[in-house]
Amino acid sequence: MPSLTPLQIFAEHYPKGKFVFVLIVSFMAFIFFNVYLGIMYENTGYPVPLIEGQTRFSAELLRSDFSVLIANNTLADYILIQYLDVGIMLSTAVFFTMLSLFISRKIRVEKWKVMLIYFSLFFPASSVFDLAENIFLLNMAYNPETFSDWLAISYSSAAVLKLASFFIGVLSLIVIPLLYNRDHRRDK
């Protein structure tokens, strides 16, 4: 594992009140952007659920999806959503990373603490993959009928990496504290 000393120091010494403040604000932003952009997405009339659309891997299917948006006159709204998605990216990275670091403060066994801190890095990674996904998507959306097929594969690949990174991070938030508690009870 890479040296996490600066991140460990931050996790241990960042004032608890500030931690709680950042957690509350970033959680509220996370909920706001997910709900607001979810409603906007639904209002575009995109023909499939969000995750299905992100993981199509098919230029032909994505061109068909874009044709629906063009027919609904909502392609511009769909493009705007991709720019506003930065709010989800930032709030996801901040909230879940800070939550991981905050939970790590409660863990007193170095092995589990370091592991949780290490896995907290999956949340910013997820947001970076989300940004890459949006860049590929915007390239397709600005040329909805003629974009290169490789963009569809790159877009869906970035989406899968985003989802996998986020899932691994969330799983670590559940599994590592459970394993720590199991070991901690056994040692008593």
C-alpha positions in Angstrom: 0.0 0.0 0.0 1.2 3.5 -0.7 2.2 5.8 2.2 -0.9 7.4 3.6 0.7 9.3 6.4 -0.6 12.8 5.3 -4.1 11.4 4.9 -3.9 9.5 8.2 -2.8 12.7 9.9 -5.6 14.6 8.4 -8.2 11.9 9.4 -6.9 11.9 13.0 -6.4 15.6 13.6 -9.0 17.5 11.5 -11.3 19.1 14.1 -14.4 17.0 14.8 -16.8 20.0 14.4 -15.4 20.9 11.0 -15.6 17.2 10.0 -19.3 17.2 10.9 -19.9 20.5 9.2 -18.3 19.2 5.9 -20.2 16.0 6.2 -23.6 17.7 6.6 -23.0 20.3 3.8 -21.6 17.7 1.4 -24.4 15.3 2.1 -27.0 18.0 1.5 -25.3 18.9 -1.8 -25.1 15.2 -2.7 -28.9 14.7 -2.1 -29.8 18.0 -3.8 -27.8 17.3 -7.0 -29.0 13.7 -7.2 -32.6 14.6 -6.8 -32.6 17.7 -9.0 -30.6 16.2 -11.8 -32.6 13.0 -11.6 -35.8 15.0 -12.1 -34.1 16.9 -15.0 -33.0 13.6 -16.5 -36.6 12.2 -16.3 -37.9 15.3 -17.9 -35.7 14.9 -21.0 -37.6 11.8 -22.0 -34.4 9.8 -22.3 -35.6 6.4 -23.4 -33.8 4.1 -20.9 -32.9 4.4 -17.2 -29.7 6.3 -16.4 -27.4 3.3 -15.6 -28.6 1.4 -18.7 -27.9 4.4 -20.9 -24.4 4.8 -19.4 -23.5 1.2 -20.0 -24.8 0.7 -23.5 -21.3 0.3 -25.2 -23.1 0.7 -28.5 -22.8 3.8 -30.7 -25.9 2.7 -32.6 -28.0 2.5 -29.4 -26.7 5.8 -28.2 -27.5 7.5 -31.5 -31.0 6.1 -31.2 -31.2 7.5 -27.6 -30.0 10.9 -28.8 -32.6 10.9 -31.7 -35.3 10.6 -29.0 -33.9 13.7 -27.2 -33.8 15.5 -30.6 -37.4 14.6 -31.3 -38.4 15.7 -27.7 -36.4 18.9 -28.2 -34.6 18.2 -24.9 -31.0 17.5 -26.1 -29.9 20.9 -24.8 -31.4 20.1 -21.4 -29.5 16.7 -21.4 -26.3 18.5 -22.2 -26.9 21.0 -19.4 -27.3 18.1 -17.0 -23.8 16.9 -17.9 -22.3 20.2 -16.8 -24.3 20.3 -13.6 -23.2 16.8 -12.9 -20.0 18.4 -11.5 -22.1 19.0 -8.4 -22.7 15.3 -8.0 -19.0 14.5 -8.7 -17.7 17.0 -6.1 -20.3 16.2 -3.4 -19.8 12.4 -3.9 -16.1 12.7 -3.6 -16.2 15.0 -0.6 -19.0 13.4 1.4 -18.0 9.7 1.0 -14.2 10.4 1.4 -14.8 12.5 4.5 -17.3 9.8 5.8 -14.6 7.1 5.4 -12.0 9.3 7.1 -14.4 10.1 9.9 -15.2 6.5 10.5 -11.5 5.6 10.4 -11.1 7.8 13.5 -13.2 5.3 15.5 -11.0 2.4 14.5 -8.1 1.7 16.8 -6.5 -1.2 15.0 -3.9 0.3 12.6 -4.5 -2.5 10.0 -8.2 -1.7 9.6 -7.8 2.1 10.0 -5.2 2.2 7.2 -7.3 -0.1 5.0 -10.4 2.2 5.4 -8.3 5.3 4.6 -6.8 3.6 1.6 -10.3 2.6 0.3 -11.6 6.1 0.8 -9.5 7.0 -2.3 -12.0 5.1 -4.4 -14.5 7.9 -4.0 -12.4 10.6 -5.7 -11.4 8.0 -8.3 -15.1 7.4 -9.0 -15.6 11.1 -9.5 -12.6 11.3 -11.9 -14.1 8.4 -13.9 -17.5 10.3 -13.9 -15.7 13.4 -15.3 -14.2 11.3 -18.1 -17.6 9.7 -18.8 -19.1 13.2 -19.1 -16.3 14.4 -21.4 -17.0 11.4 -23.8 -20.7 12.0 -23.5 -20.5 15.7 -24.4 -18.4 14.8 -27.4 -21.2 12.5 -28.5 -24.0 14.9 -27.6 -22.6 17.7 -29.6 -22.5 15.4 -32.7 -25.4 13.1 -31.8 -25.8 11.6 -35.3 -22.2 11.4 -36.4 -19.9 10.8 -33.4 -17.2 8.1 -33.7 -18.1 4.6 -32.4 -15.0 4.6 -30.1 -16.6 7.4 -28.0 -19.5 5.1 -27.0 -17.1 2.4 -25.8 -15.0 4.9 -24.0 -18.1 6.6 -22.4 -19.5 3.3 -21.2 -16.1 2.1 -20.0 -15.7 5.2 -17.9 -19.2 4.7 -16.5 -18.4 1.1 -15.5 -15.2 2.2 -13.8 -17.1 5.0 -12.0 -19.7 2.6 -10.8 -17.2 -0.1 -9.8 -15.0 2.5 -7.9 -18.0 3.8 -6.0 -19.3 0.3 -5.2 -15.9 -0.7 -3.9 -15.7 2.4 -1.7 -19.2 1.9 -0.3 -18.5 -1.8 0.3 -15.4 -0.8 2.3 -17.5 1.5 4.4 -19.6 -1.5 5.4 -17.1 -4.4 5.5 -14.1 -2.9 7.1 -15.9 -1.6 10.2 -17.7 -5.0 10.5 -14.4 -6.8 10.3 -12.8 -4.4 12.8 -15.7 -4.9 15.2 -15.5 -8.7 14.8 -11.8 -8.7 15.6 -12.2 -6.1 18.4 -14.9 -8.3 20.2 -12.8 -11.4 19.8 -9.8 -9.7 21.4 -11.8 -8.7 24.5 
